[in-house]
Amino acid sequence: VAAYPEKHFEAIDFDTDFEYLKKKVELGADYIVTQMFFDNSKYFEFVNRCRTEGINVPIIPGLKPLSTKKQLSVLPRIFYLHLPDEFVKAVESCENDAQAKQVGIEWCTQQCRELMAFGAPVLHFYTMGKSDNIYKIASQLFWKSIYRQVRMTKAAFQRLLSLIGFIRGIIYLQFDEYRLFLWFLLWEWQ
């Protein structure tokens, strides 16, 4: 089921939103996938509250690497989420979208490392039809593990991810003890 670590925008308050989440889990949800967030503390607080309230299904963090400066205003407006000041300042200091995309990749990579250290069971990426930044993040996080397991060259891994870009649906990859979901919302023609 879906969940909002920062409260669904149509919910009266966070407590009401949380009660609906508890009902979904009581009715049989096997896991929770969160809305995207850029502040890991929101996820940590959400997971801790879930555990305190007896919600013990896996809670999968939803991540979206920022790829343009415009997304600083678009994402919070559409998805009602908080952007940390440090992140906003870093993106605002960029001279162009290429620099902003690199900041987004670095921020999301750091988010992933913190989430993995916290014990997040899986990473769920919202690609919005763009997988090149996810490739860079996955390479930084998992390249050594991927190479050890399948002896794949970096070029072969990049080709694999570009082929995956043609697929619509969920891609599930497991490296060592960690799992990675790639969610492709749109067809990608490369």
Disulfide bonds with the S-S distance in Angstrom:
none
